[in-house]
Amino acid sequence: MKKICLYVLPLLAVACSKKVVGSGNDTIPPPPVQVKSDVSVWLTDPSASILFKPQASTSLVFAAPAATADVIEVDDKQSFQVIDGFGFTLTGGSAMHLANMTAENRAALLKELFATDSTFIGTSYLRISIGASDLDATVFSYNDLAAGETDVNMDKFDLTPDKKYLIPILKEILAINPNIKILGSPWSPPTWMKTNNNSKGGSLKPDYYDAYAKYFVKYVQQMKAAGVTIDAITVQNEPLHPGNNPSLLMQPEEQAAFIKKSLGPAFQAAGITTKIIIYDHNVDRPDYPITVLGDADAAKYIDGSAFHLYAGSVDAITQVHNAFPQKNVYFTEQWVGAPGNLRGDLNWHIKNVIIGTARNWCKTALEWNLAANTKLEPHTPGGCTQCLGAVTIEGNAVTRNPAYYIIAHASKFVRPGSVRVSSSLSSGLSNVAFTTPDNKKVLIVLNEGNNIRTFAIRYNGKDVITSLNGGSVATYVW
């Protein structure tokens, strides 16, 4: 009698059968193997049309180390930054599309996006614009005046443009997740404060530094009165890109001067604890935040720096962290271009926006634009015409796009307060690991290649054997 053992990958369980020589029935099936599940798995595999689905994981069990070339070792004894959250920018246009849904359909979608139980994705961080972004239907600030007028005391400051869509949607989101953190970013000051009196380009006049600081104070205070707490603000969205509409050119020396002379003291005098975050632009210019933070009088008011990845390499963020390790770093924007390509977008964004930013000390990772319609509207004249929302909303119909799945792989499991921990790199298997507040381990793994990869996840000297198809990503939780 001869035993034949079948080792079935990616499963760690071993099934043995007995072959009886000379019998009419060559194989006697083995009894079912009952295996305790140690690891749950959520998978997105474009080649198999699997879109962020839980997988049968009853055989993924930690056991003795396996003989496999590829090992990702998770070491929670080495810890790094605390995570604030993962999410999207809720533009004015996104809020408009949500508001135009029926109450029932909107409630269902918001629950899917922001609730933390069941199969919902648990978005935990939102960025909004202070005034209009380029994905609003019109350009506006909260203090638009007739030509030649000024209002340095902010007596005419008015949140009315956001009271129709943005604030009501934020309040519905807060009813689902009261702990979600909200970051506000301006695209432009009121035009009367600018050197060119235009929403596009120009610079902030030094004579209006104090007035603009009061503008921020009023914003935080009036949003709070409306039921929305602003956890942080960035001083200027993309300060080196004055070609957008709206936009502003603000060099690092100007940003430092505005913070130390006006914004920081104004927040302090008003008792505002909202964080001040600088830069909010591409990683190819680490010298910008380093210059601002190098001004000690400005730095004392600054929580940290924010980044986008339309130029440069994500590891440049670590240069800023290493220069000022006591200051935080955040990743606040990356767009997916229409019409979207799930395989390509998933691979690049998971590698860079989710894994790359976390491995370079970022406390957040945000995708640009929660929602648009099928025409990629609205946008301002000169604003982005190809920005694909995480969801496309047409009436009450909802289509989930690449950014939805990119964020879901982190947001559902890596809850605020989680801590990034060490995980070893294996060529072609990008990964990042975390310990959650309830002491679970989360490992996100991307197979960057085209072929299936079998590998071990090693934790506390034991292995789980698993595999991923080329171009797929999995989140492992134990």
C-alpha positions in Angstrom: 0.0 0.0 0.0 1.5 3.3 -1.1 0.7 6.8 0.2 0.5 9.8 -2.2 0.5 13.2 -0.6 -0.9 16.1 -2.6 0.3 19.6 -1.6 -2.1 22.1 -3.0 -0.9 25.7 -3.2 -1.8 28.3 -2.1 -3.2 26.2 0.7 -1.1 25.1 3.5 -3.2 22.0 4.3 -2.0 18.6 3.1 -4.4 15.9 1.9 -3.3 12.3 1.7 -4.9 9.5 -0.2 -4.3 5.8 -0.3 -3.9 3.8 -3.5 -4.9 0.2 -3.3 -3.0 -2.0 -5.8 -5.1 -4.2 -8.0 -8.4 -2.9 -6.8 -11.1 -1.7 -9.2 -11.2 1.6 -7.4 -7.6 2.9 -7.5 -8.1 5.8 -5.0 -9.9 5.9 -1.7 -10.7 9.5 -1.0 -9.3 10.8 2.3 -11.6 12.1 5.0 -12.2 15.9 4.9 -9.4 17.9 6.5 -10.7 20.5 9.0 -8.3 23.3 9.4 -8.5 26.3 11.6 -8.4 29.6 9.7 -5.7 32.0 11.0 -5.8 34.6 8.1 -8.6 36.3 6.3 -8.0 37.5 2.8 -9.7 40.2 0.6 -8.7 40.1 -3.0 -8.8 42.3 -6.1 -7.7 40.3 -9.2 -8.6 42.0 -12.5 -7.6 39.0 -14.6 -10.3 36.9 -12.7 -12.8 39.7 -12.4 -12.6 39.6 -8.6 -13.2 43.1 -7.2 -12.4 43.4 -3.5 -14.0 40.2 -2.4 -13.3 38.0 0.7 -11.7 34.7 -0.2 -12.1 31.2 1.3 -9.2 31.1 3.7 -9.9 28.1 5.9 -6.5 26.6 5.0 -4.4 29.7 5.5 -2.8 28.7 8.8 0.5 29.7 10.4 2.7 26.6 10.6 6.4 25.7 10.5 8.6 27.7 8.1 8.2 26.5 4.5 10.8 26.0 1.9 10.0 28.8 -0.5 12.1 31.4 -2.1 9.8 34.3 -1.5 9.2 35.3 2.1 7.5 38.5 3.5 8.4 38.7 7.2 6.2 40.8 9.4 7.9 42.1 12.5 5.7 44.1 14.8 8.6 44.8 17.2 9.7 47.5 14.7 7.1 50.2 14.5 6.8 53.5 12.6 4.1 56.2 12.1 0.5 56.2 13.4 -2.1 56.2 10.7 -4.8 58.9 10.5 -6.8 57.4 7.7 -7.4 56.6 4.0 -9.9 58.2 1.8 -10.8 60.7 -0.9 -11.3 64.4 -1.8 -15.0 65.3 -1.5 -15.1 68.0 -4.1 -18.1 70.4 -4.5 -18.9 68.4 -7.6 -18.8 65.1 -5.7 -21.2 66.5 -3.1 -23.5 67.8 -5.8 -23.9 64.4 -7.4 -24.5 62.8 -4.1 -27.0 65.4 -3.1 -28.9 64.9 -6.4 -29.5 61.2 -5.6 -32.7 60.1 -3.9 -32.4 60.0 -0.1 -32.6 56.2 -0.1 -30.0 55.7 -2.7 -27.6 58.3 -1.3 -27.9 56.8 2.2 -27.0 53.3 0.8 -24.0 54.6 -1.0 -22.7 56.7 1.9 -23.1 53.8 4.2 -21.1 51.6 1.7 -18.4 54.2 1.6 -18.1 55.3 5.2 -19.5 52.6 7.5 -17.0 50.3 9.2 -19.0 47.1 9.7 -20.0 44.3 7.4 -18.7 44.6 3.8 -18.5 48.4 3.8 -15.1 50.0 3.0 -14.8 52.3 6.0 -13.3 55.5 4.4 -11.7 57.3 7.3 -10.3 60.5 6.0 -11.7 63.2 3.7 -10.2 66.3 2.0 -12.4 69.2 1.0 -11.7 72.5 -0.7 -11.7 75.8 1.2 -13.7 77.7 -1.4 -13.9 76.3 -4.9 -11.6 73.6 -6.3 -11.3 73.1 -10.1 -13.9 70.3 -9.7 -16.7 72.8 -8.7 -19.2 74.0 -11.2 -18.2 77.7 -10.6 -15.2 79.6 -9.1 -15.9 81.1 -5.7 -14.4 82.1 -2.4 -16.2 82.9 0.9 -15.5 86.6 0.5 -16.1 87.6 -3.1 -16.5 91.4 -3.5 -17.1 93.9 -6.2 -14.1 95.3 -8.0 -12.1 97.7 -5.8 -13.7 96.5 -2.5 -11.9 95.0 0.4 -13.0 93.4 3.7 -9.9 92.9 5.9 -12.0 92.1 9.0 -13.9 89.4 7.2 -17.3 91.0 8.0 -18.7 89.6 4.8 -17.3 86.1 5.1 -20.0 83.7 4.0 -20.1 79.9 3.7 -23.3 80.0 1.6 -21.7 78.4 -1.5 -21.1 75.2 0.6 -24.4 75.1 2.3 -26.3 73.8 -0.7 -24.4 70.5 -1.2 -21.1 70.1 0.6 -22.0 70.8 4.3 -25.3 68.7 4.2 -23.4 65.8 2.7 -20.6 66.1 5.2 -23.2 66.0 8.0 -24.7 62.8 6.6 -21.2 61.3 6.5 -20.5 62.4 10.1 -23.8 60.7 11.2 -22.4 57.4 9.8 -18.8 57.9 11.0 -18.5 60.7 13.6 -14.8 60.1 13.9 -13.8 60.7 10.3 -11.0 63.4 10.0 -11.5 66.3 7.5 -8.7 68.3 5.9 -9.5 71.6 4.2 -7.3 73.0 1.3 -7.7 76.3 -0.5 -7.1 76.6 -4.2 -7.1 80.4 -4.1 -7.7 83.3 -1.7 -10.4 85.8 -2.6 -9.3 87.6 -5.8 -9.0 91.0 -4.1 -6.1 89.7 -2.0 -4.1 88.7 -5.0 -1.5 90.5 -7.2 -3.5 89.8 -10.4 -7.1 90.2 -9.0 -7.9 86.9 -10.7 -8.9 83.4 -9.5 -6.1 81.9 -11.7 -2.5 82.4 -10.7 -1.1 85.5 -9.1 0.3 85.7 -5.6 -1.0 86.7 -2.1 -0.3 90.3 -1.4 1.7 90.7 1.9 -0.6 93.5 2.8 -3.4 91.0 3.1 -1.6 88.3 5.1 -3.5 89.2 8.3 -6.8 89.4 6.4 -6.2 85.9 4.9 -5.3 84.5 8.3 -8.7 85.8 9.5 -10.3 84.1 6.5 -8.9 80.7 7.8 -10.0 81.5 11.3 -13.6 82.3 10.1 -13.6 79.1 8.0 -12.7 76.8 10.9 -15.1 78.6 13.3 -18.1 78.7 10.9 -17.6 75.1 9.8 -17.6 74.1 13.4 -20.8 76.0 14.0 -22.3 74.2 11.0 -21.4 70.8 12.7 -18.2 70.0 10.8 -14.9 69.9 12.7 -11.8 70.7 10.5 -9.0 68.5 11.8 -6.3 70.2 9.6 -5.8 72.7 6.8 -3.1 73.0 4.2 -2.0 76.5 3.5 -2.3 76.2 -0.3 -3.1 73.4 -2.8 -0.3 73.0 -5.3 1.5 76.3 -4.6 3.8 75.8 -7.6 1.0 75.3 -10.1 -0.5 78.7 -10.8 -2.0 77.5 -14.1 -5.1 75.8 -12.7 -8.4 77.6 -12.1 -8.6 78.5 -9.2 -4.9 78.6 -8.2 -2.2 80.6 -6.5 1.6 80.8 -6.8 3.2 80.8 -3.3 6.9 80.3 -3.0 8.3 78.6 0.1 9.6 81.8 1.6 6.2 83.4 1.1 4.5 80.4 2.8 6.8 80.6 5.8 6.3 84.4 6.1 2.5 84.0 6.0 2.5 81.3 8.6 4.9 83.0 11.1 3.6 86.5 10.7 -0.2 85.9 10.4 -1.7 82.4 10.2 0.0 80.8 13.2 -0.5 83.7 15.6 -4.1 84.1 14.4 -4.9 80.4 15.1 -3.2 80.7 18.5 -5.0 83.9 19.5 -8.4 82.3 18.5 -7.7 79.1 20.4 -7.9 77.0 17.2 -6.2 73.6 17.4 -6.7 72.7 13.7 -3.4 71.5 12.4 -1.4 73.6 9.9 0.1 71.5 7.1 2.4 73.0 4.4 3.3 72.4 0.8 0.5 70.1 -0.6 2.3 69.5 -3.9 4.5 67.1 -5.8 7.3 65.0 -4.2 9.8 66.2 -6.7 10.4 69.3 -4.6 11.3 68.2 -1.1 13.3 71.4 -0.8 10.0 73.3 -0.6 8.8 71.9 2.8 12.4 71.7 4.0 12.8 75.4 3.4 9.6 76.3 5.2 10.3 74.0 8.1 13.8 75.4 8.3 12.3 78.7 9.4 12.0 78.1 13.2 9.5 80.9 13.6 7.2 79.3 11.1 7.9 75.7 12.1 6.6 76.1 15.6 3.1 76.4 14.2 3.4 73.6 11.6 2.2 70.0 12.2 3.8 68.7 9.0 3.9 68.5 5.2 1.6 67.1 2.5 2.4 65.6 -0.9 1.1 64.7 -4.3 2.8 62.3 -6.8 2.3 63.8 -10.3 6.1 64.3 -10.5 9.0 62.8 -8.7 9.5 59.5 -6.7 7.6 58.7 -3.6 10.7 57.9 -1.6 11.5 61.7 -1.6 9.0 62.0 1.2 11.5 60.3 3.5 14.0 63.1 2.8 11.6 65.5 4.4 10.9 63.1 7.3 14.6 62.6 7.9 15.3 66.3 7.9 12.5 67.0 10.4 11.5 63.7 12.0 9.4 65.5 14.6 7.0 66.7 11.9 4.4 64.6 10.3 4.0 63.8 6.6 0.7 63.2 4.7 -0.2 62.1 1.2 -3.2 64.2 0.1 -3.9 63.7 -3.6 -3.5 61.5 -6.6 -5.9 61.3 -9.6 -7.0 58.4 -11.8 -7.3 59.6 -15.4 -10.5 58.7 -17.3 -11.6 56.3 -18.6 -9.5 54.2 -16.1 -7.7 50.9 -16.5 -8.2 48.7 -13.5 -5.1 46.5 -14.0 -2.7 49.4 -14.7 -4.3 51.8 -12.2 -4.5 49.2 -9.4 -0.8 48.3 -9.9 0.6 51.8 -9.9 -1.6 53.3 -7.2 -1.4 50.4 -4.7 2.4 50.3 -5.2 2.9 54.1 -4.8 -0.2 55.7 -3.1 -1.0 52.9 -0.6 2.2 51.0 -0.1 4.8 53.6 -1.1 3.5 56.5 0.9 3.0 54.4 4.0 6.6 53.0 3.7 7.7 56.6 3.5 6.1 57.7 6.8 2.8 59.2 5.6 -0.2 59.2 8.0 -2.8 59.4 5.2 -3.3 58.3 1.6 -6.0 60.0 -0.4 -7.3 59.6 -3.9 -8.5 62.7 -5.8 -12.2 63.1 -6.3 -14.8 60.9 -4.7 -17.4 61.2 -7.5 -18.1 62.6 -11.0 -20.8 61.8 -13.6 -20.3 60.0 -16.9 -19.3 63.3 -18.5 -16.6 63.9 -15.8 -18.5 67.0 -14.7 -18.5 69.5 -13.1 -15.3 71.4 -13.5 -14.4 75.1 -13.7 -13.2 76.7 -16.9 -9.7 75.4 -17.2 -10.2 72.8 -14.5 -9.6 69.0 -14.8 -11.6 67.5 -17.6 -10.3 63.9 -17.2 -10.5 63.3 -13.5 -12.3 60.0 -12.9 -14.2 59.7 -9.6 -13.8 56.8 -7.3 -17.5 56.3 -8.2 -19.4 57.5 -11.2 -22.9 58.7 -10.3 -25.5 59.2 -13.0 -28.8 59.8 -11.4 -29.1 57.0 -8.9 -26.8 54.6 -10.9 -23.4 54.0 -9.3 -20.3 52.6 -11.0 -17.2 51.8 -8.9 -13.9 52.8 -10.4 -10.3 51.9 -9.7 -9.8 54.5 -6.9 -12.7 52.8 -4.9 -10.8 49.5 -4.8 -7.4 51.1 -4.3 -8.6 52.8 -1.1 -10.8 49.9 0.1 -7.8 47.6 0.4 -6.4 49.9 3.2 -9.4 51.8 4.6 -11.5 48.8 5.6 -8.8 47.2 7.7 -6.1 49.8 8.6 -8.3 51.9 10.9 -7.2 55.2 12.4 -4.7 54.7 15.2 -3.1 51.7 13.4 0.7 51.7 13.4 2.9 50.7 10.5 5.2 47.9 11.3 8.2 46.3 9.6 7.6 44.0 6.6 10.5 42.6 4.5 10.6 43.3 0.8 10.6 40.6 -1.9 11.3 41.5 -5.5 8.0 42.2 -7.4 5.9 41.7 -4.3 5.3 45.3 -2.9 3.9 45.2 0.6 3.2 47.1 3.8 2.1 45.9 7.2 0.3 47.4 10.2 -0.9 46.7 13.7 -4.4 47.9 14.3 -5.8 49.3 17.5 -7.4 46.0 18.3 -4.0 44.3 17.8 -4.7 42.6 14.5 -2.0 42.4 11.9 -2.8 43.7 8.3 -0.5 43.0 5.4 -1.2 44.5 1.9 0.6 42.7 -0.9 0.7 43.5 -4.6 2.0 41.1 -7.3 3.6 43.6 -9.7 4.4 41.1 -12.3 2.4 39.1 -15.0 2.8 35.6 -13.6 1.4 33.9 -10.5 3.6 34.2 -7.4 3.6 31.8 -4.5 5.2 33.2 -1.3 5.2 32.8 2.5 4.0 35.3 5.0 6.2 34.9 8.1 5.1 36.1 11.5 6.7 35.0 14.8 8.7 32.3 13.2 5.7 30.6 11.4 4.6 30.8 7.8 1.4 30.9 5.8 1.8 29.9 2.1 -0.3 31.8 -0.4 -0.2 33.0 -4.0 -1.3 35.9 -6.1 -2.0 36.1 -9.8 -0.1 38.7 -11.7 -1.5 42.2 -11.3 -3.6 41.3 -8.2 -3.6 42.7 -4.7 -4.6 41.1 -1.5 -5.1 42.3 2.1 -4.3 39.7 4.7 -5.6 40.1 8.2 -4.9 37.9 11.3 
